Amino acid sequence: MAKKVITFGELMLRLAPEGYQRFLQAGSYGATYGGGEANVAVSLANYGFDSYFVSRLPTHEIGQAGVNALRKFGVNTSFLARGGSRVGIYFVEKGASQRPSKVIYDRSHSALAEAAPTDFPWDAIMANAAWFHFTGITPALNSQVAHLCLEACKAAKYAGATISCDLNYRNKLWSREKAGQVMEKLCKYVDVCIANEEDAADVFGIHAKNTDVTAGTVSQEGYKDVAKQLMERFSFQQVAITLRESVSANDNYWSAMLYDGKDYFFSRKYKMHIVDRVGGGDSFGGGLIASSLNGYDPQKAIDFAVAASCLKHSIEGDFNLVSQEEVLRLAGGDGSGRVQR
């Protein structure tokens, strides 16, 4: 029987100009759906898990199209509440060369932002769950949704589920001070913490030494210290940190580190030519959860998660539409990109 995994967050409508056009050039927009926890849910469904996405969406056709997008890839939406009038929207302009990608949010008063505690029967949702995942984006919506995250964590802990959180700081949604206050409370329930090269500094004021993300400089020793400080502060079981070295908007080096409180495990480093980087961190989270539930040892787990995320950077849209076999092939060293016949 497939293990049950729960994710909780906001599904949004993604509107993007064609190709590398800027917003000011766009005559039309491609419409897809995505969002941090939804992206993780799709990854886990693709890997064969009983993957649930919990959120709230309107009953109108735009909301239903979002539900359909999740169901298409095998995500269970039976605990997805219906109501409200708005689907959150985000616009994304794809960067190229030295011009970075740009995101504009239009998500105020969305269905999830106006959700009530009665929308989510957490004890029933978490029953028999092996894992619960959320990100720092969800409690950033407002204090009411932050409280929903807290209630979800309490129910998941009571059910015996492992809890993971991707810190995912978004300065367009809340301040560093507010993020620190809210995430301090939530992280007391978290077993596996996921962060990138900036999150620990933005949310908890923990900085990596000898690191400059804008210059593309990453120090392994600096991140070992960050992971250790996070572990000591919250008693996590594991801390995973993704390491992105940006050459340009199109070309990055990608790797990660996993710390279990005793040893540090580093993945191989991939040189990526990026098709779409949105959802890259979520695909890493999905890979790490899958590898943990599959019982992989820490080195194989971090190798699987990084390979999964590397492949996502080659796929348009938020969702990481790859199989477990494809990830294992890349993690095993087959990164040639040769045609599979």
C-alpha positions, 0 to 999 in steps of 0.5 A: 500500500502506497504511503500517504503524504499530505501537503498544505498550501495555495494553488495558484494560476500562473500566467507567463508571456511566451518564451522570453518576452518581457511583460511589456512585450506580451500580447498573450499569456500561457496559463498553467497552475502551480504553487510550492506545496502543490508542486511537491504533491505532483512530484510525490504522485509521480513517484507512486505515493498516495499524495494529497494536496490540501487547500481551498479553491473556488467552485467556479470554472477557474477553481475547477480547472486547478483541481483538474490540473492536480488530478491529471497527475494523480494527486488526491484532492478529496480534502481540498475545500471549496469556497471563496471567489478568487484563485491566487495569480502570479505572473512570471517573466522568464529571465535570460542571460544576465536578466533575472526572472521576475515574479509579480503576485496578485493573490490578495483575498484568495480562497485560501487566504480567506479560509476558516478552521472549519474548512480543514478537519485536520485529524481526518486529513492526517489519519494514517499519514506518513508525512506532512509538508508545508512551506514558509510561503503558506503562513506568509499569506496572513495570520489566519493561514499561519494558524491553520499551518500550526493546527496542521502541524499539531495534528500531523505530530499527533498522527505520528507523521514526519513533518518537513518545511521548506523555509521559502522566504518571500519578501513580497509577502512578509517582513523578515521580522514577521517571518522569524516570529511565525516560523520560530513557532512552526519549526518546533514541530518540524523534523526535516528543514529545507532551505536555500542559500538565503532562507536561513539568513532571511528568516533566522539571521543565520548567515553562511560564511564566505558566501555571496549568492549574487556573485555565485560564490558558495562555501561548503564550510559556511553551509555546514555551519548554517545547518549545524546552527539550525539543528541546534536551535530547533532539534531537527532530525535533518537539515537540507540546504540547496546550493545554487551557483548562478552563472546567469539566468540560464546557466547554474551549478546545482548541488545540495547538502544533507546534515543529520546531526552527525555527518554532512552529505554532499551531492554531486554538482550538476551544470544546468542549462535552464528551461524553467527554474520555477518549482526547482526547490519544490522538486528538491523537496519532493525528491527528498521526501520520496527518498526518505520514505523509500528508506534511502540512506542519507547519501542516496537520499540527497543524490536523488533529491538533487537529480530530481531537481536538476531534471525539473529545471529542464521542464516548462511549468511548475510541476516536475513531470519525471518518473522515479526511474528517470531520477535514478538514472541521472543520480546513477551518472547517466546525464548525457541527455542521449535519446532513449530508444 
